[in-house]
């Protein structure tokens, strides 16, 4: 993944802080895709890519400084 610029990370954290259900939805989607991954028979690369992108996006949001500080409050 291309590392996002600090302003993009800040924007993602702001969205997540204002709308925490977005991060919950991304996690649910990631978990759903990961649970289906072992049984994918066609386009496994596509399914793996989707899992990777969702995992990386949720990781960036969860580890952004503003998200971490919002959780500690």
Wavefront OBJ file of the C-alpha trace (Angstrom):
o trace
v 0.000 0.000 0.000
v 1.109 3.529 -0.682
v 1.469 5.243 2.676
v -1.065 8.058 2.923
v 0.051 11.596 3.563
v -0.385 12.897 7.119
v -3.358 15.027 6.088
v -5.111 11.944 4.687
v -4.486 10.039 7.927
v -5.824 13.009 9.867
v -8.938 13.099 7.677
v -9.534 9.373 8.128
v -9.134 9.719 11.888
v -11.538 12.665 11.945
v -14.145 10.705 10.013
v -13.657 7.720 12.294
v -13.925 9.869 15.415
v -17.122 11.489 14.138
v -18.590 8.293 12.727
v -17.118 5.278 14.581
v -19.616 2.985 12.905
v -17.594 3.343 9.680
v -14.609 1.615 11.281
v -16.906 -1.043 12.736
v -18.373 -1.630 9.279
v -14.918 -1.881 7.689
v -13.867 -4.426 10.331
v -17.039 -6.463 9.784
v -16.486 -6.408 6.014
v -12.826 -7.426 6.453
v -13.772 -10.264 8.816
v -16.476 -11.444 6.428
v -14.032 -11.483 3.497
v -11.405 -13.276 5.579
v -13.894 -15.936 6.657
v -14.855 -16.599 3.013
v -11.251 -16.667 1.770
v -10.507 -20.377 2.408
v -13.486 -21.440 0.301
v -12.895 -19.167 -2.701
v -12.439 -21.266 -5.823
v -12.346 -18.622 -8.547
v -10.438 -15.338 -8.550
v -8.522 -16.121 -5.380
v -6.149 -13.236 -6.129
v -9.101 -10.841 -6.196
v -10.397 -12.134 -2.865
v -6.921 -11.960 -1.317
v -6.472 -8.427 -2.615
v -9.791 -7.337 -1.150
v -8.773 -8.787 2.224
v -5.408 -7.068 2.082
v -6.856 -3.657 1.183
v -9.512 -3.841 3.890
v -6.928 -4.936 6.461
v -4.553 -2.128 5.541
v -7.264 0.541 5.589
v -8.539 -0.530 9.001
v -4.968 -0.684 10.301
v -4.217 2.861 9.106
v -7.387 4.182 10.731
v -6.855 2.289 13.989
v -3.227 3.392 14.310
v -3.711 7.036 13.397
v -2.764 9.292 16.316
v -6.156 10.999 16.499
v -8.024 7.697 16.595
v -5.759 6.426 19.365
v -6.235 9.596 21.403
v -10.016 9.468 20.898
v -10.116 5.892 22.208
v -8.165 6.800 25.326
v -10.691 9.479 26.355
l 1 2 3 4 5 6 7 8 9 10 11 12 13 14 15 16 17 18 19 20 21 22 23 24 25 26 27 28 29 30 31 32 33 34 35 36 37 38 39 40 41 42 43 44 45 46 47 48 49 50 51 52 53 54 55 56 57 58 59 60 61 62 63 64 65 66 67 68 69 70 71 72 73
